[in-house]
Amino acid sequence: MTRQELASYIVEKYGDLMKPLESGKYDPLFVVEVDKLVDIAQKLKDDENLKFDYFCNLCGVDTNENFEAVYNVASITKNLRLDFKVILPYDKAEVESLQSVWPAIGWYEREMWELYGINVKNHGNLTRFLLPDDWDQGFPMRKNWDAPDFKRMPEK
């Protein structure tokens, strides 16, 4: 299945759950409503034509207006890759854990929570592993983050 065939298949079969975005430079990129996240993740994994059985990456994004959680998944057996994201409000950013779909996502969800403050509901072990246990200086990957010993570099 080519990149375009994959995008067309997803629009045809899951167009009510996933909306395509034009900015997917290498792999098709879709936006998913946060309340549909677990449902669509399970469908992408179980679909016989897709079999997205490999979780690649999760990253948080701070746009200064909202947060985004960007998921990258692949199918080993079908040789496919796909990206999708959820857009979250800045003041109450929260996603449901996808550990029931892709168990390996646990570390990535913890990292997103720890560095961006995006809450991950039903995670099971949402604890720090990058910052000290007693960290109380906010979320260092947020654009508005500031700490007493942090020196902001000038923008070019």
ABEGO torsion letter per residue (X at the ends): XBAAAAAAAAAAAAAAABBBBAABAABBBBBBBAAAAAAAAAAAAABAAAGBABBABBBBBBAGABBBBBBBBBBAAAGBBBBBBBBBBAABBBBBBAAAABAAAAAAAAAAAAAAGBBBBGAGBBBBAABBAABAAEBAABAABBBAABBBBBBX
